[in-house]
């Protein structure tokens, strides 16, 4: 596997949710070689509890499981979280069924049977976009993630705070849909309450740093990235 990818995964955590013990044990044993922490669950309810407790960066999840299936689990996670990478395990190849997974913002899916080659390919493709340090917000404005800075028309970099960078990255990753107030609070404010005044002040200060208006408010809903 790509050396840069291996280095990146070593600082990450993954949750494996699979009700078939043999498949889960094989997957967990392999994942422990790559990831800093590996958590395992045998059904969706247990998986959701572990997700809430540990907030892993990756989730490898089966679909057909007792108590809470994989679709219900992903819907619960995606309600407030658009950034956790989710790879689904499925025995189905029906196009309509797979479209449902895409509509839930799944990052990748693996058709069973699971093997090491498929798992490696899924991890590589899923993490590939995160290895890019630069996001093109507009043709003249880029976000350098590594340096936490905006660059406009090759002018001096505009240094951002961590929360500002994470917010712009959220808008970029979710640019085809509205990033809701609930998602912003869950991802940026974590366990603290996000007041309306705090959010408005945050947006106002961030807009003052950006040379072009790329943050569009959707009243009573959230924000989107203004596309030029």
N, C-alpha and C positions, 0 to 999 in steps of 0.2 A: 504494500500500500504506500501511496505517496507519503514521503517523510514529513512534509509540512502538515499534512492532514493528521498523521499520527501524533505529532507534537500538539496540535490543536485539541484533539480528542482527549489527551491526557489530563486536561484541565476541566473536562466536562463530566456531567452525570447523565445516566440514562436509566429509564424505567422500562422493564420488559414485562408486558402483560399478555400472558398466554396460558390457556387452561390445560393444554396437553403437556404433561410433565416432561416427556422425553424431548419435545421440541424446545420447551422453556429451558431445560438444563443445558442443552447443547448451545442455545443462543447465549445464555448467561455466561457460560464458560468462555465462549469466544469474546463476548463483550468486555469481560474483565481484563482482557489483554489490552484493549484499546482505551477504556474509560477510567477516569479517576474513581468514580463510584458507580456501582450497578445495583439497582433495586429490582425486585421481582414480585409479581403478583399473579394469582391464578384465576382471577375474574375481575370484571370491571369495577365493582364497588371497592375492592381492596386496592386496585390500581389507582382509583381516584383519590382515595385517602392518602396513599403514598405520594401521589403527585402534589397534593395540597401541602403535605408535610415537608417534602424535599425540594420541590420546584426544579425538577431536572431540565436540562437543556434539550434532551432527546427523549422520545418515547417510541418504543417498538411495540406494536399492539396487534393482537389477533382481532377478528371480527366476531365470530360465533363463540360466545362465552356465556356462562350462567350468571344470574343476578343482574349484571349490567353488561350488554354487549359492547363491542368496540365502537359502533356508530354512536350509541348513547354516550359513551365515555368521551369521545372526541367532541361531540356537541357541547357537553358540559365544560370541557377545557376551552374550546374556542369561544365560548360566551364572553370570556374576559381576557383571553390570551391568544394573541396572533403570532407570537414569536417562537414558542417552543416547537422544535422540529419533530414532526410525526411521520413515522414510517408504518404503514399498515401491512399486515400479513393477511392474505386472502386466498381461498381456494377457487374463487370465481374469476372468470375472465370476461363476463358479460359486459358489453360496452356501456349500457345504461347504468349498471351497478357501479362501474368504475367512475362514471361521471358524477355520481353522488359523492364519492370520496373526494374528487377534485373540488366540488362545490363546498366541501367542508375544510378547504385549505390544507389538504394533505400534501406533504412535501414529496412523498414517494410511496410506492406500494410494491410489495414482493409477492409474486404468485408462488404458492406452495407447490412442491416441497421446498422448505428452506435449506440452503446450503451455504458454505463459507463464501463462495464466489458471489452469490446473489447478495449476501449481507455486505460484503466489501463494496460492491458496486453501488448499493443503496446509500451507504454511509458517504462514499465519495461524492456522489451526485447531490445528496442532500446538503452536505457541508460546503460544496464547491463555491456557491455564491458568497458564503461568509469569508472565504479566503481572499476575496477582493476587498481591498482597502478603500476604494473610491466608488462613490455612488453619484451618478449624474442626475442631479435634481432638475436642472434645465440645461439647454445647450451652453449657457455661460456660467452656470453655478454648479460646483461640485462639492460633495461632502467627503472629506478625508477622514475616515473612521479611525485609522491608526493615530493620526495627529490630533483628532478631535477638533477639526477646523473646517471652515467654509472658505472656498477660493472662488472669487468672482473676477472673470476676465483677466486672469493672471496677476491680479493685484495682491497686496499683502494679505496673508491669511487672516480670517476672522476666528479667533479662538472661542470655542463654545464650552459651556459647562456640561457635565456628564448627562444631566437630565435633558438638556437642550438637544444634544446629539441623539440621545435615545428617542426623543419625540420625533425628530426629523426622520430617523431611520424607521420608526413605526409607520409614519405616513408613506414613506417610500415603499416599504414591504407590502403595505395595504393600499397601494395607490389606485386600485380598481374599485375600492369600496370606501365607505365612511369609517373612519376610526372613531368609535363612540366614546362618550364621556366615561362610560363604565370601563372600557378597555384602557383608557388613559389612566384612570385612577388605579386600576389593578396593577398596571405595569410600571407606572412612574412614581406613584405615591405609596405603593406596597401596602403595609399594614396601617398607614395613617390615613385619616380622612382628607379628601380633596375638596376644599370649599370652592364655591363659585368664584369668590374673590381671589383665591390663590391661583386658580387656573387662568383667570383673565389677566392677572398681573404677570404670570409666567409667559403667556402668549404675547402680551404687549412688549415685554422686555426682549423676547426672542425676535419678534418682528422688527424691533428697532435695530437689531444687529444685521439683518439680512437686507442687501441692496435692492432686491426685488420682492414683490409680494407673492409668495408661493403657498401661504397658509390660508386656506379658505374655510370659513366657518359655515356649517350647515345648522341653522337655528334648531334648537331642541334635539339635536342629534349628535354632532361632533365636528370633526374636521377632516378635510381631504387635502391632498397635495394638488395645487393649481398646476394644470398641465398647459404648457405653451406650445 
